[in-house]
Amino acid sequence: MSASYTTVEFADESEFNLAPRFDRGELEQKFNDLKDNLLSEHLLDTQSLTVEKRLKTAANEAASLAWTTEFPLLVFPALFSELARRERVNAGRQERITARTEMLLQSV
């Protein structure tokens, strides 16, 4: 890893090192690994192909939004979790609507 530390000095001669900053390639690799791991965890509980597609789309959407921030590795997990929850709720709602529609069509 080629992270470099920045030393901050104060008037009273105390100092500390700020967190390392990664180069773009390392950050992208860490981010992709994080995205893949979180998506895999969410897909373990999924039986539906529709929900799977929705979760992959949510992961891509969260990744796009996270990259617009200064700390994408910090923002992505919470953002993806929220978007994945939204997609599961929407998929459940759609399944209930489809089931009701089929019942109505059968009774006609």
C-alpha positions in Angstrom: 0.0 0.0 0.0 1.4 3.4 -0.9 -0.5 5.5 1.6 1.2 8.6 2.8 0.7 10.3 6.2 0.3 14.0 6.7 1.9 15.4 9.9 0.1 18.3 11.6 2.0 20.4 14.0 0.6 22.8 16.5 1.9 25.9 18.2 2.6 24.0 21.5 4.8 21.6 19.5 2.4 18.7 19.7 1.7 16.8 16.5 -0.2 13.8 15.2 -0.6 12.0 11.9 -3.7 12.3 9.8 -5.2 9.1 8.3 -3.4 7.9 5.2 -4.8 8.9 1.8 -4.9 6.2 -0.8 -4.2 6.7 -4.4 -7.2 6.4 -6.7 -6.5 2.9 -7.9 -6.2 1.5 -4.3 -9.4 3.4 -3.3 -11.3 2.0 -6.3 -10.1 -1.6 -5.5 -11.1 -1.3 -1.8 -14.5 0.2 -2.9 -15.2 -2.6 -5.4 -14.3 -5.2 -2.8 -16.6 -3.6 -0.3 -19.4 -3.3 -2.9 -19.0 -7.0 -3.9 -19.0 -8.2 -0.3 -22.1 -6.2 0.8 -24.0 -7.2 -2.4 -23.2 -10.9 -1.8 -24.5 -10.6 1.8 -27.8 -9.2 0.6 -28.1 -11.7 -2.3 -27.8 -14.6 0.1 -31.3 -14.0 1.4 -32.8 -13.5 -2.0 -34.8 -16.1 -3.9 -36.3 -13.9 -6.5 -34.5 -12.9 -9.7 -36.5 -9.6 -9.7 -35.2 -8.7 -6.2 -31.7 -9.8 -7.3 -31.8 -7.3 -10.2 -33.2 -4.6 -8.0 -30.4 -5.1 -5.4 -27.7 -5.0 -8.1 -29.3 -1.7 -9.4 -29.4 -0.4 -5.8 -25.7 -1.3 -5.3 -24.8 0.6 -8.5 -26.9 3.6 -7.5 -25.4 3.7 -4.0 -21.9 3.4 -5.5 -22.6 6.3 -7.9 -23.8 8.5 -5.1 -21.0 7.5 -2.7 -18.3 8.4 -5.2 -19.6 12.0 -5.2 -18.6 12.3 -1.5 -15.2 12.8 0.0 -15.4 9.5 1.9 -17.0 6.9 -0.4 -15.9 3.9 1.7 -17.7 5.4 4.7 -20.9 6.5 2.9 -21.5 3.4 0.7 -22.5 0.8 3.3 -25.2 2.9 4.9 -26.5 4.2 1.6 -26.6 0.7 0.0 -28.4 -0.7 3.1 -31.1 2.0 2.8 -31.5 1.5 -0.9 -31.6 -2.3 -0.6 -34.3 -2.0 2.1 -36.3 0.3 -0.2 -36.0 -2.2 -3.1 -37.1 -5.2 -0.9 -40.2 -3.2 0.3 -41.0 -2.2 -3.3 -40.6 -5.8 -4.6 -42.9 -7.1 -1.8 -45.5 -4.5 -2.6 -45.3 -5.5 -6.3 -45.7 -9.2 -5.5 -48.8 -8.4 -3.4 -50.3 -6.3 -6.2 -49.6 -9.1 -8.7 -51.2 -11.7 -6.5 -54.3 -9.6 -5.9 -54.6 -8.9 -9.7 -54.4 -12.6 -10.5 -57.1 -13.4 -7.9 -59.4 -10.7 -9.4 -58.8 -12.0 -12.9 -59.6 -15.6 -11.8 -62.9 -14.6 -10.2 -64.2 -12.9 -13.4 
